[in-house]
Amino acid sequence: MKCISVYTDNFEMFSDIFDAVVESKLSENEEKEVEGITVSHSGDVPEHYLDRMSVKPEVVVMKDKSRGLTILQHGKVFEILIPELESASI
C-alpha cells in the first residue's frame, strides 16, 4: 500500500486538503506543501502495518469506502493508505 503522510493534527484542515492530496502525483519520498501543510509520499507499507496500527488505542482509523482508502490519525500526522491497485492510477 502506498502511504501519504499529512503533517497536521487539525482534522478540519486535513479534510479541506484531502481531495487535493489524494489526487496529487507524488514520487516516492517526495515532499510538498498543500495550503501550508507538509505532505509527503512515505513509500509503501506492508499489509500488516494497518493491522498493527489499528489495534493501538492512540490511533484513529477512518475509511473512504468510495475510493477504498484507509486513513490513520495519530499524534500530529494523518496517513492515507492507498491500495496498490489504486496507486497505479493516482
N, C-alpha and C positions, 0 to 999 in steps of 0.2 A: 504494500500500500504506500502510496505517495503521501508524505506528511508536509503540510504547510503550517508553519508556526506564525501566530499573530500575537505580538507582544503588547498586550494591554490586559488590564483586569476590569475594564469598563464594558459590560455587556452591550450597552446601548451603542457605544462607538463600534464595537465589533460587529453588531448587527447592521449598522449603517454601511460598513465597507465589505460585508460578507460576500455579496454577489461579485463585486469587483475583484476581490481576492481569488475566488474560485475560478473566475473567467480569465485571470491573468496567466500568462505563459512564462513561468519562472523556470530557469535552468536549475539543476541540482546545485545546492549551496549558494544560489543567488539570493541577494537581499535587496529590498527596495522599500520605499515609504509610500503608504497609501493614506492620504489625508492626515499626515503627521504620525502615523503608526507604522512601526517597523514590521515588515512581513518577510519571511524567508522560506525557501524550499529546503526543508531539513532532510531531504533524501527519502529513502524508502525505509519503512519499518516492517518488521515481521508480523505475521498474523497474531502471534501470541502477545504482542505488545498491547493490543486493545484488551485482551482478556486480563492481562496483568494489571493494567492501569484502571480498568473499570471496577475492580474489587477494592481499590483504595478509597477510604472514606473522604479524603480531601479532593477527589476527582469527580467532576460533574460530567455525565455522558449525555449528549444530545444527538438526535438523528435528524437528517434531512432526507426523509423517505423518498421524496420525488426525484432526488438525484443520487440516492444511495450513499450519502456521505455520513460520516460519524464525526462529531466534534467533541473533543475533550477539553475541559476547562479546569486548570489547576494553577494555583499561585497567580502569577501575573502573565499567564500565557493561555491562548486558545490554540489547540492543534486540530487542524482539519485533515481527516484521514480520507483519502480518495482511493477507492479500489483500483487495481491495475487496469481493468477493462476500461475504466473511465479516464485514467491518466493519459492514455494514448490520444484521447480527443480533447484534452484540456491543455 
